[in-house]
């Protein structure tokens, strides 16, 4: 209610095929992550029980490569590598909002280890792409809609085949100016370029890294199949983790630095694959008996951070209302795609989170849109909600489209109308004074970009310190976050009123 629905890019005209994730370029063009390998190279242990013991034993991606080599008589390597994941560039937006042109921005993601291309984000001059076993950064040096350069940020994701879809997802820019993403329980095991060792071969996690690809670090461990991550205007990060078909529910994860949510892939082995590990009857699952998956309760282990809420059955793309545009009723709400294999059973939930002691709680939820096989959802620069539609099914297929929801009466139209021009024009040309003013802009995406650009200016510390004394709460927050980035880079920042505790608490830097 209150919004119109329109197909703005379809398979026939723009080639959109099995879309998993979307992101907008500064000019309003769309980068679409497409899976052409899902069940055609991206496999599932449930359909390949012959290799299950080898998969369960895998500790590194080299072990998984050896698995595929061992079983190539049953799953030929030629078949496993015949198709590639794709990043598609969709442009040529017309006055009616439809797109008319497309190019393959990036492909050749068809190694035997390559997983689902399940995350994409355009930021500055980079396009980040989540495709196990590598975390990629691509650049369009010629500005022609085709990636001319690409580099691997880190490699070693996807230790196990696990269940299809338990891949790497992303992305979002956090208030700390870093790129955040997630990985499912296909796991990871590698040493970062800075020399830090991570071995989480049976657990998923939330991670972050600097936009230039340096300083990768894991923030939150013990997740099963977390999908995208999104931040509210106060800097609180959330993801939604899928259920394990044991009677548990999909969970809203409040992302906390150093947290463990308690999941290990072996919980799935005990339930789904008990016969393959030599058990006739399913054993008791600690995940269930100790109520690890439930909201906070006295039975669960004290070391975990329990989920904040339950929502959806097939969580996928996640986003947050930016503060201007679309419907006012959706302000301060997250939107999560709920993909269940068909359009009739799928759609989008909207929900609101609020503080509850040291944690968070859900205070409201409702179905925003139903009857669409939604896999991702993002706000464009004109305040419209754009959804990637997989059409139906659990396999890659020659179908897909983008649909747009536009409010009949837009929230803060005078603010929303400025966003596209600001984003397209970029922030490097803005003066420090202009950037400081934008810290109070009504759209979260503008504020964040202004904050990050301001950190590159010589007078940044003074500008941010002044912002911390503003009467505008959000401007104060961006002042604090900006100072935090400067401090992380080595600037000497003296604690002042911004850290006095008299204002609303902010998320950890």
SULURTA-V890678 format. One record per residue. N is the residue number from 1. RES is the residue in three letters. OMEGA is omega in whole degrees, 0 to 359 (none if undefined). Layout:
{{N | RES | OMEGA} {N | RES | OMEGA}}
//
This chain:
{{1 | UNK | 178} {2 | UNK | 181} {3 | UNK | 177} {4 | UNK | 186} {5 | UNK | 183} {6 | UNK | 173} {7 | UNK | 184} {8 | UNK | 174} {9 | UNK | 181} {10 | UNK | 184} {11 | UNK | 185} {12 | UNK | 186} {13 | UNK | 187} {14 | UNK | 175} {15 | UNK | 182} {16 | UNK | 188} {17 | UNK | 177} {18 | UNK | 184} {19 | UNK | 178} {20 | UNK | 184} {21 | UNK | 180} {22 | UNK | 175} {23 | UNK | 184} {24 | UNK | 170} {25 | UNK | 183} {26 | UNK | 181} {27 | UNK | 179} {28 | UNK | 174} {29 | UNK | 185} {30 | UNK | 170} {31 | UNK | 184} {32 | UNK | 172} {33 | UNK | 182} {34 | UNK | 174} {35 | UNK | 175} {36 | UNK | 185} {37 | UNK | 184} {38 | UNK | 188} {39 | UNK | 174} {40 | UNK | 185} {41 | UNK | 169} {42 | UNK | 192} {43 | UNK | 183} {44 | UNK | 181} {45 | UNK | 183} {46 | UNK | 179} {47 | UNK | 184} {48 | UNK | 185} {49 | UNK | 182} {50 | UNK | 181} {51 | UNK | 189} {52 | UNK | 181} {53 | UNK | 178} {54 | UNK | 180} {55 | UNK | 181} {56 | UNK | 181} {57 | UNK | 185} {58 | UNK | 179} {59 | UNK | 182} {60 | UNK | 176} {61 | UNK | 174} {62 | UNK | 176} {63 | UNK | 180} {64 | UNK | 176} {65 | UNK | 178} {66 | UNK | 177} {67 | UNK | 182} {68 | UNK | 177} {69 | UNK | 181} {70 | UNK | 187} {71 | UNK | 184} {72 | UNK | 176} {73 | UNK | 178} {74 | UNK | 177} {75 | UNK | 184} {76 | UNK | 180} {77 | UNK | 178} {78 | UNK | 178} {79 | UNK | 182} {80 | UNK | 185} {81 | UNK | 185} {82 | UNK | 184} {83 | UNK | 182} {84 | UNK | 167} {85 | UNK | 186} {86 | UNK | 164} {87 | UNK | 182} {88 | UNK | 176} {89 | UNK | 181} {90 | UNK | 183} {91 | UNK | 180} {92 | UNK | 181} {93 | UNK | 179} {94 | UNK | 181} {95 | UNK | 180} {96 | UNK | 177} {97 | UNK | 180} {98 | UNK | 179} {99 | UNK | 188} {100 | UNK | 182} {101 | UNK | 179} {102 | UNK | 173} {103 | UNK | 171} {104 | UNK | 182} {105 | UNK | 180} {106 | UNK | 177} {107 | UNK | 185} {108 | UNK | 171} {109 | UNK | 188} {110 | UNK | 172} {111 | UNK | 181} {112 | UNK | 179} {113 | UNK | 186} {114 | UNK | 181} {115 | UNK | 179} {116 | UNK | 170} {117 | UNK | 194} {118 | UNK | 178} {119 | UNK | 178} {120 | UNK | 176} {121 | UNK | 173} {122 | UNK | 180} {123 | UNK | 186} {124 | UNK | 181} {125 | UNK | 185} {126 | UNK | 169} {127 | UNK | 180} {128 | UNK | 185} {129 | UNK | 179} {130 | UNK | 179} {131 | UNK | 177} {132 | UNK | 9} {133 | UNK | 187} {134 | UNK | 171} {135 | UNK | 192} {136 | UNK | 168} {137 | UNK | 182} {138 | UNK | 179} {139 | UNK | 177} {140 | UNK | 187} {141 | UNK | 182} {142 | UNK | 180} {143 | UNK | 181} {144 | UNK | 178} {145 | UNK | 179} {146 | UNK | 180} {147 | UNK | 179} {148 | UNK | 181} {149 | UNK | 175} {150 | UNK | 176} {151 | UNK | 179} {152 | UNK | 177} {153 | UNK | 174} {154 | UNK | 182} {155 | UNK | 180} {156 | UNK | 177} {157 | UNK | 177} {158 | UNK | 178} {159 | UNK | 185} {160 | UNK | 174} {161 | UNK | 177} {162 | UNK | 177} {163 | UNK | 183} {164 | UNK | 180} {165 | UNK | 181} {166 | UNK | 190} {167 | UNK | 175} {168 | UNK | 180} {169 | UNK | 178} {170 | UNK | 8} {171 | UNK | 173} {172 | UNK | 172} {173 | UNK | 180} {174 | UNK | 178} {175 | UNK | 177} {176 | UNK | 178} {177 | UNK | 181} {178 | UNK | 178} {179 | UNK | 181} {180 | UNK | 177} {181 | UNK | 181} {182 | UNK | 175} {183 | UNK | 179} {184 | UNK | 187} {185 | UNK | 162} {186 | UNK | 168} {187 | UNK | 180} {188 | UNK | 179} {189 | UNK | 180} {190 | UNK | 173} {191 | UNK | 183} {192 | UNK | 179} {193 | UNK | 178} {194 | UNK | 175} {195 | UNK | 179} {196 | UNK | 183} {197 | UNK | 174} {198 | UNK | 174} {199 | UNK | 178} {200 | UNK | 189} {201 | UNK | 183} {202 | UNK | 182} {203 | UNK | 173} {204 | UNK | 186} {205 | UNK | 167} {206 | UNK | 181} {207 | UNK | 177} {208 | UNK | 178} {209 | UNK | 178} {210 | UNK | 181} {211 | UNK | 178} {212 | UNK | 177} {213 | UNK | 182} {214 | UNK | 171} {215 | UNK | 173} {216 | UNK | 175} {217 | UNK | 177} {218 | UNK | 183} {219 | UNK | 191} {220 | UNK | 183} {221 | UNK | 168} {222 | UNK | 180} {223 | UNK | 184} {224 | UNK | 183} {225 | UNK | 181} {226 | UNK | 179} {227 | UNK | 186} {228 | UNK | 178} {229 | UNK | 179} {230 | UNK | 182} {231 | UNK | 173} {232 | UNK | 185} {233 | UNK | 179} {234 | UNK | 176} {235 | UNK | 178} {236 | UNK | 181} {237 | UNK | 180} {238 | UNK | 167} {239 | UNK | 176} {240 | UNK | 185} {241 | UNK | 186} {242 | UNK | 178} {243 | UNK | 185} {244 | UNK | 179} {245 | UNK | 177} {246 | UNK | 186} {247 | UNK | 177} {248 | UNK | 183} {249 | UNK | 171} {250 | UNK | 195} {251 | UNK | 170} {252 | UNK | 181} {253 | UNK | 171} {254 | UNK | 187} {255 | UNK | 182} {256 | UNK | 181} {257 | UNK | 180} {258 | UNK | 186} {259 | UNK | 173} {260 | UNK | 180} {261 | UNK | 168} {262 | UNK | 182} {263 | UNK | 168} {264 | UNK | 183} {265 | UNK | 181} {266 | UNK | 174} {267 | UNK | 178} {268 | UNK | 180} {269 | UNK | 182} {270 | UNK | 183} {271 | UNK | 187} {272 | UNK | 188} {273 | UNK | 185} {274 | UNK | 180} {275 | UNK | 180} {276 | UNK | 178} {277 | UNK | 170} {278 | UNK | 181} {279 | UNK | 179} {280 | UNK | 181} {281 | UNK | 176} {282 | UNK | 177} {283 | UNK | 175} {284 | UNK | 181} {285 | UNK | 178} {286 | UNK | 177} {287 | UNK | 182} {288 | UNK | 186} {289 | UNK | 179} {290 | UNK | 175} {291 | UNK | 181} {292 | UNK | 184} {293 | UNK | 186} {294 | UNK | 173} {295 | UNK | 186} {296 | UNK | 180} {297 | UNK | 186} {298 | UNK | 182} {299 | UNK | 188} {300 | UNK | 180} {301 | UNK | 183} {302 | UNK | 185} {303 | UNK | 185} {304 | UNK | 166} {305 | UNK | 184} {306 | UNK | 177} {307 | UNK | 182} {308 | UNK | 183} {309 | UNK | 174} {310 | UNK | 171} {311 | UNK | 175} {312 | UNK | 175} {313 | UNK | 178} {314 | UNK | 186} {315 | UNK | 180} {316 | UNK | 183} {317 | UNK | 183} {318 | UNK | 174} {319 | UNK | 183} {320 | UNK | 179} {321 | UNK | 187} {322 | UNK | 178} {323 | UNK | 176} {324 | UNK | 182} {325 | UNK | 181} {326 | UNK | 187} {327 | UNK | 178} {328 | UNK | 180} {329 | UNK | 180} {330 | UNK | 178} {331 | UNK | 181} {332 | UNK | 177} {333 | UNK | 168} {334 | UNK | 176} {335 | UNK | 181} {336 | UNK | 175} {337 | UNK | 180} {338 | UNK | 184} {339 | UNK | 183} {340 | UNK | 172} {341 | UNK | 177} {342 | UNK | 181} {343 | UNK | 183} {344 | UNK | 182} {345 | UNK | 188} {346 | UNK | 178} {347 | UNK | 185} {348 | UNK | 174} {349 | UNK | 173} {350 | UNK | 181} {351 | UNK | 183} {352 | UNK | 179} {353 | UNK | 178} {354 | UNK | 180} {355 | UNK | 175} {356 | UNK | 186} {357 | UNK | 178} {358 | UNK | 182} {359 | UNK | 181} {360 | UNK | 177} {361 | UNK | 176} {362 | UNK | 181} {363 | UNK | 180} {364 | UNK | 175} {365 | UNK | 177} {366 | UNK | 175} {367 | UNK | 179} {368 | UNK | 181} {369 | UNK | 179} {370 | UNK | 181} {371 | UNK | 178} {372 | UNK | 180} {373 | UNK | 188} {374 | UNK | 176} {375 | UNK | 176} {376 | UNK | 185} {377 | UNK | 180} {378 | UNK | 171} {379 | UNK | 175} {380 | UNK | 186} {381 | UNK | 179} {382 | UNK | 177} {383 | UNK | 178} {384 | UNK | 180} {385 | UNK | 183} {386 | UNK | 186} {387 | UNK | 171} {388 | UNK | 186} {389 | UNK | 181} {390 | UNK | 181} {391 | UNK | 179} {392 | UNK | 168} {393 | UNK | 182} {394 | UNK | 178} {395 | UNK | 171} {396 | UNK | 182} {397 | UNK | 185} {398 | UNK | 178} {399 | UNK | 179} {400 | UNK | 180} {401 | UNK | 171} {402 | UNK | 177} {403 | UNK | 184} {404 | UNK | 173} {405 | UNK | 180} {406 | UNK | 183} {407 | UNK | 174} {408 | UNK | 176} {409 | UNK | 188} {410 | UNK | 176} {411 | UNK | 178} {412 | UNK | 184} {413 | UNK | 181} {414 | UNK | 176} {415 | UNK | 182} {416 | UNK | 183} {417 | UNK | 181} {418 | UNK | 190} {419 | UNK | 184} {420 | UNK | 181} {421 | UNK | 179} {422 | UNK | 181} {423 | UNK | 182} {424 | UNK | 181} {425 | UNK | 181} {426 | UNK | 184} {427 | UNK | 180} {428 | UNK | 181} {429 | UNK | 180} {430 | UNK | 175} {431 | UNK | 178} {432 | UNK | 179} {433 | UNK | 179} {434 | UNK | 178} {435 | UNK | 179} {436 | UNK | 177} {437 | UNK | 182} {438 | UNK | 175} {439 | UNK | 178} {440 | UNK | 180} {441 | UNK | 184} {442 | UNK | 179} {443 | UNK | 183} {444 | UNK | 184} {445 | UNK | 177} {446 | UNK | 180} {447 | UNK | 183} {448 | UNK | 179} {449 | UNK | 177} {450 | UNK | 179} {451 | UNK | 184} {452 | UNK | 177} {453 | UNK | 181} {454 | UNK | 179} {455 | UNK | 181} {456 | UNK | 184} {457 | UNK | 182} {458 | UNK | 180} {459 | UNK | 185} {460 | UNK | 185} {461 | UNK | 180} {462 | UNK | 180} {463 | UNK | 180} {464 | UNK | 180} {465 | UNK | 177} {466 | UNK | 180} {467 | UNK | 181} {468 | UNK | 179} {469 | UNK | 181} {470 | UNK | 173} {471 | UNK | 180} {472 | UNK | 184} {473 | UNK | 182} {474 | UNK | 176} {475 | UNK | 177} {476 | UNK | 181} {477 | UNK | 180} {478 | UNK | 173} {479 | UNK | 178} {480 | UNK | 181} {481 | UNK | 178} {482 | UNK | 176} {483 | UNK | 179} {484 | UNK | 178} {485 | UNK | 179} {486 | UNK | 180} {487 | UNK | 179} {488 | UNK | 179} {489 | UNK | 175} {490 | UNK | 178} {491 | UNK | 178} {492 | UNK | 182} {493 | UNK | 179} {494 | UNK | 178} {495 | UNK | 180} {496 | UNK | 184} {497 | UNK | 181} {498 | UNK | 184} {499 | UNK | 186} {500 | UNK | 179} {501 | UNK | 182} {502 | UNK | 181} {503 | UNK | 178} {504 | UNK | 178} {505 | UNK | 179} {506 | UNK | 179} {507 | UNK | 180} {508 | UNK | 175} {509 | UNK | none}}
//
